[in-house]
Amino acid sequence: MVQNYHRDTAGHLRWRTAEKEGGPGLPPSSAAVVSSYDTSARCTRHGHVISWKGFSAHLTETCAPDGPNVITDVATTAATTHDSQVLPGIRTGLARCGLLPAEHLVDAKPGYSA
Protein backbone atom coordinates (compact mmCIF):
# COMPACT_ATOMS: atom_id res chain seq x y z
CA MET A 1 0.00 0.00 0.00
CA VAL A 2 2.73 2.50 0.94
CA GLN A 3 4.33 2.04 -2.47
CA ASN A 4 1.32 3.38 -4.35
CA TYR A 5 -0.83 5.30 -1.85
CA HIS A 6 -0.46 8.00 0.79
CA ARG A 7 -2.84 9.66 3.22
CA ASP A 8 -3.77 13.27 2.47
CA THR A 9 -4.25 15.92 5.17
CA ALA A 10 -7.83 14.71 5.73
CA GLY A 11 -6.63 11.13 6.22
CA HIS A 12 -7.99 9.80 2.91
CA LEU A 13 -5.99 7.37 0.79
CA ARG A 14 -4.70 8.95 -2.40
CA TRP A 15 -2.66 7.59 -5.31
CA ARG A 16 1.00 8.67 -5.15
CA THR A 17 2.02 11.10 -7.87
CA ALA A 18 5.44 12.52 -8.70
CA GLU A 19 6.72 15.42 -6.61
CA LYS A 20 7.07 17.52 -9.76
CA GLU A 21 3.30 17.13 -10.22
CA GLY A 22 2.64 18.39 -6.68
CA GLY A 23 2.31 14.91 -5.20
CA PRO A 24 4.08 13.33 -2.24
CA GLY A 25 6.55 11.47 -4.46
CA LEU A 26 8.07 8.18 -3.38
CA PRO A 27 7.54 6.74 0.09
CA PRO A 28 10.37 7.29 2.59
CA SER A 29 13.24 4.85 2.04
CA SER A 30 12.71 3.40 5.53
CA ALA A 31 9.23 2.25 4.43
CA ALA A 32 9.60 1.59 0.70
CA VAL A 33 9.66 -2.07 -0.32
CA VAL A 34 12.47 -2.49 -2.86
CA SER A 35 12.47 -6.27 -3.25
CA SER A 36 9.59 -8.67 -3.69
CA TYR A 37 11.91 -11.43 -2.44
CA ASP A 38 12.86 -9.75 0.85
CA THR A 39 10.38 -7.15 2.07
CA SER A 40 12.74 -6.00 4.84
CA ALA A 41 15.39 -4.85 2.31
CA ARG A 42 15.66 -1.08 1.91
CA CYS A 43 17.27 1.44 -0.43
CA THR A 44 20.04 3.79 0.67
CA ARG A 45 22.61 6.16 -0.72
CA HIS A 46 26.15 6.79 0.50
CA GLY A 47 27.21 10.29 -0.42
CA HIS A 48 26.03 11.44 -3.83
CA VAL A 49 27.40 8.56 -5.86
CA ILE A 50 26.82 5.09 -4.43
CA SER A 51 23.33 3.68 -3.87
CA TRP A 52 22.08 0.16 -3.30
CA LYS A 53 19.09 -1.94 -2.27
CA GLY A 54 19.33 -4.44 0.55
CA PHE A 55 21.24 -4.22 3.83
CA SER A 56 24.46 -2.74 5.21
CA ALA A 57 27.33 -4.86 6.49
CA HIS A 58 29.71 -3.29 9.01
CA LEU A 59 33.06 -5.10 9.22
CA THR A 60 35.80 -4.51 11.78
CA GLU A 61 39.25 -5.87 11.07
CA THR A 62 42.74 -5.63 12.44
CA CYS A 63 45.33 -3.68 10.47
CA ALA A 64 48.62 -4.55 12.17
CA PRO A 65 51.64 -4.02 9.90
CA ASP A 66 53.37 -7.13 11.28
CA GLY A 67 50.52 -9.63 11.00
CA PRO A 68 47.54 -10.75 8.94
CA ASN A 69 44.36 -8.71 8.86
CA VAL A 70 41.67 -10.52 10.85
CA ILE A 71 37.94 -9.69 10.86
CA THR A 72 36.99 -9.21 14.52
CA ASP A 73 33.33 -8.16 14.17
CA VAL A 74 30.51 -8.28 11.63
CA ALA A 75 27.23 -6.39 12.06
CA THR A 76 24.36 -6.38 9.57
CA THR A 77 21.70 -3.65 9.66
CA ALA A 78 18.97 -2.18 7.52
CA ALA A 79 20.44 -0.15 4.67
CA THR A 80 18.88 2.98 6.16
CA THR A 81 20.91 2.65 9.40
CA HIS A 82 23.80 5.12 9.41
CA ASP A 83 27.26 3.78 10.23
CA SER A 84 27.59 6.03 13.27
CA GLN A 85 24.47 4.46 14.84
CA VAL A 86 26.07 1.01 14.79
CA LEU A 87 29.48 1.96 16.16
CA PRO A 88 28.62 2.12 19.91
CA GLY A 89 27.27 -1.46 19.85
CA ILE A 90 30.27 -2.68 17.86
CA ARG A 91 32.70 -1.09 20.33
CA THR A 92 30.79 -2.56 23.30
CA GLY A 93 31.03 -6.04 21.79
CA LEU A 94 34.72 -5.66 20.99
CA ALA A 95 35.45 -4.43 24.54
CA ARG A 96 33.53 -7.39 26.00
CA CYS A 97 35.80 -9.76 24.03
CA GLY A 98 38.98 -7.85 24.83
CA LEU A 99 39.38 -6.79 21.19
CA LEU A 100 38.82 -3.03 21.46
CA PRO A 101 41.42 -1.36 19.24
CA ALA A 102 43.73 1.42 20.37
CA GLU A 103 42.60 3.34 17.28
CA HIS A 104 39.26 2.74 15.52
CA LEU A 105 38.99 4.24 12.02
CA VAL A 106 35.41 4.49 10.82
CA ASP A 107 33.40 5.78 7.90
CA ALA A 108 30.97 8.09 9.69
CA LYS A 109 29.53 11.58 9.61
CA PRO A 110 32.00 14.45 10.09
CA GLY A 111 32.71 15.27 13.72
CA TYR A 112 32.01 11.75 15.00
CA SER A 113 34.90 10.05 16.74
CA ALA A 114 35.25 6.61 18.28
PEURJO-V787406 format. One record per backbone hydrogen bond with DSSP energy under -0.5 kcal/mol. CO is the residue of the C=O (numbers start at 0). NH is the residue of the N-H. E is the energy in kcal/mol with one decimal. If there is no record, write none. Layout:
# PEURJO-V787406
co/nh/e
CO/NH/E
CO/NH/E
This chain:
# PEURJO-V787406
co/nh/e
0/3/-0.8
0/4/-2.7
3/15/-3.2
5/13/-3.0
7/10/-2.1
11/7/-2.6
13/5/-2.4
16/24/-2.1
17/20/-1.4
17/22/-2.1
18/21/-2.2
27/30/-2.3
27/31/-1.8
28/42/-0.5
31/33/-0.6
37/40/-1.8
40/33/-0.8
41/53/-3.3
43/51/-1.9
44/46/-0.6
45/48/-0.8
45/49/-1.4
49/45/-3.3
51/43/-2.3
53/41/-2.2
53/78/-1.0
55/76/-2.5
56/58/-0.6
57/74/-2.1
59/71/-2.8
59/72/-1.4
63/66/-1.3
69/61/-2.3
72/59/-2.4
74/57/-3.4
76/55/-2.5
77/80/-2.1
79/81/-0.6
81/84/-1.6
81/85/-0.7
82/85/-1.1
82/86/-1.3
83/87/-0.5
85/89/-1.9
86/90/-2.8
87/91/-2.0
88/92/-2.2
89/93/-2.5
90/94/-2.4
91/95/-2.2
92/96/-1.3
93/98/-3.5
93/99/-0.6
94/97/-1.3
102/104/-0.6
105/107/-0.9
108/111/-1.7
